[in-house]
Amino acid sequence: MASVVLSEAEKLYIVHGVQEDLRVDGRGCEDYRCAEVETDVVSNTSGSARVKLGHTDILVGVKAEMGTPKLEKPDEGYLEFFVDCSANATPEFEGRGGEELGTEIANTFYRVFSSESCIDLKSLCINPRDHCWVLYVDVLLLECGGNLFDAISLAVKAALFNTRIPKVRVLEVEEGSKEIELSDDPYDCIRLNVDEVPCIVTLSKIGYRHVVDATLQEEACSLASLLISVTSKGALTCMKKVGKGSLDPESIFEMMETGKRVGKSLHTSLQKVLDEEESLGATRQKVGFLR
């Protein structure tokens, strides 16, 4: 993960500020930086979104392609995650560094989306055992300015909200075989229900306190962080500790409570932006990307 080198004096300044609930950029411990969200930014995808959180810039594209259901779940579709850590985002992504981080992020999102209530995967089934929709979620890290996991989770949820999957008819043809017919009407499509899709909240322990949405400088002062995925109702679905430092049980409990509280408001803010953007329809001015 991208990192910065700070002097001991700089670290001390940041740590002391956090203890007083005053961060270098003026935020309190539970405040996020201003996030910019735009959907429908990549033209050759089923859904896409771009999220800028401070100096972190994430682009997500979702492509729906027809595939075969997995043997153990013959009546469901599924999601595949691919993460590309662009070497332009930080020099540390050159070579193996970017690959390892990409794998770690993808594995985290497989865990987050493993909950059955997260996405209705049965709605992605076309023909049990034979055909289903596979959603390929491609994540591109354009710039790293701290708090990658939270920014990616916002972009993934926004891109899934924006995803439109063509409606399909299964036709019986001679000898009992089936034929798939895709609707060519762009408005005749399936929308995903993303109400239960969680967002990740990363809580970084700095000194005796913890902060959300840490900058690169703050991450350099934190020896341990807790990643928690939270639904819009504040339910915690999974948790992961990162970093070399340890966390005592009391700190973990406090961080979980903060994460649930902050996560709920994060979902509310994101959904408000997505609804507002969609209500503008074709009239909205698109900044666009790779169009």
Order of alpha helices (4+ residues) and beta strands (2+ residues): alpha-beta-beta-beta-beta-alpha-beta-beta-alpha-beta-beta-beta-beta-beta-beta-alpha-beta-beta-alpha
